[in-house]
Amino acid sequence: MSRVKDPEVIGRAPERLTPEELSMLAGRYIALEIYTPANLALRRIEAIGDSPAGCVRQLRERGLDPAGYEFTRLGPAFR
């Protein structure tokens, strides 16, 4: 089984990840921009890490403000 590379999922909607990708990423955290009527944010993965702190670091490296993001832990593909 090959390992999913983080850049392969950045910019994609979590709902569009394949079962294989979800299985390999289970337990990791993703950052999604918080939707507001002012920004109409799409549900796109903007960062992925082993912890919320890892996601925050990635967002800051890209010049994004982590305060505008929610952090969600990915679960297995099927429960």
C-alpha positions as CSV (number, residue, x, y, z in Angstrom):
1,M,0.0,0.0,0.0
2,S,1.5,3.4,-1.0
3,R,1.5,6.3,1.3
4,V,-0.6,9.4,0.4
5,K,1.5,12.5,0.1
6,D,0.1,15.6,1.9
7,P,0.4,17.8,-1.2
8,E,-1.9,15.4,-3.0
9,V,-4.8,16.2,-0.7
10,I,-4.2,20.0,-0.2
11,G,-6.9,21.9,-2.0
12,R,-9.3,19.0,-2.2
13,A,-12.6,18.7,-0.4
14,P,-12.5,16.1,2.4
15,E,-15.6,14.4,0.9
16,R,-13.7,13.8,-2.3
17,L,-10.9,11.7,-0.7
18,T,-11.0,8.1,-1.7
19,P,-11.5,5.3,0.9
20,E,-7.8,4.4,0.5
21,E,-6.7,8.0,1.1
22,L,-9.0,8.2,4.2
23,S,-7.6,5.0,5.6
24,M,-4.0,6.2,5.2
25,L,-4.8,9.6,6.7
26,A,-7.0,8.4,9.5
27,G,-6.0,10.1,12.8
28,R,-4.4,13.1,11.2
29,Y,-5.8,16.6,11.3
30,I,-6.9,18.8,8.5
31,A,-7.5,22.6,8.4
32,L,-10.6,23.9,6.6
33,E,-11.4,27.6,6.2
34,I,-14.3,28.6,8.4
35,Y,-17.3,29.5,6.2
36,T,-18.9,32.9,6.8
37,P,-21.3,34.9,4.7
38,A,-18.5,37.4,4.1
39,N,-16.0,34.9,2.6
40,L,-18.2,32.0,1.3
41,A,-15.3,29.6,1.9
42,L,-15.3,26.3,0.1
43,R,-14.6,23.2,2.0
44,R,-11.1,22.6,0.9
45,I,-8.2,21.1,2.8
46,E,-5.7,23.9,3.4
47,A,-3.3,22.0,5.7
48,I,-2.8,18.5,7.1
49,G,-0.7,17.4,10.1
50,D,-0.3,15.0,12.9
51,S,-1.7,17.7,15.3
52,P,-3.6,21.0,15.1
53,A,-0.3,22.7,15.9
54,G,1.2,21.1,12.7
55,C,-1.7,22.5,10.7
56,V,-1.2,25.9,12.2
57,R,2.5,25.8,11.3
58,Q,1.7,25.0,7.7
59,L,-0.9,27.7,7.4
60,R,1.5,30.3,8.8
61,E,4.2,29.2,6.4
62,R,1.8,29.9,3.6
63,G,0.9,33.4,5.1
64,L,-2.6,32.4,6.2
65,D,-4.1,33.3,9.5
66,P,-4.9,30.1,11.5
67,A,-7.7,32.0,13.4
68,G,-9.9,31.7,10.3
69,Y,-9.6,27.9,10.1
70,E,-11.2,24.9,11.9
71,F,-9.2,21.8,12.6
72,T,-10.8,18.4,12.2
73,R,-9.4,14.9,12.9
74,L,-9.9,12.5,10.0
75,G,-11.5,9.2,10.9
76,P,-11.4,5.9,9.1
77,A,-13.1,5.5,5.7
78,F,-15.8,3.2,7.1
79,R,-17.0,2.9,10.7
